[in-house]
């Protein structure tokens, strides 16, 4: 099976504690847009760590705000989870040192 980028969303009443994830392959364009938005966040994170921007600017620098907003609008539509059609996967989370 070829490795392909995938988007995932948690499913459950407690979204941060769910072990069920909805997966779907990403097309190249959507993946590129997501990576572009990630690069915007990385620039913000670097500036935050270098104390060149306050946390309140999260998740992007002022000069990246318009592009980030454009990308967010596009990605919010493309990355909508669909319980009926997405691949369902159960995850096992292990706290601490792995013993196997």
Secondary structure, DSSP 8 states (H G I E B T S, - for coil): -----EEEEEESSSTTT--EEEEEE--HHHHHHHHHHHHHHHHHHHHHHTTSS-GGGTTS-GGGHHHHHHHHHHHHHHT---TTTSEEEE-----SS---
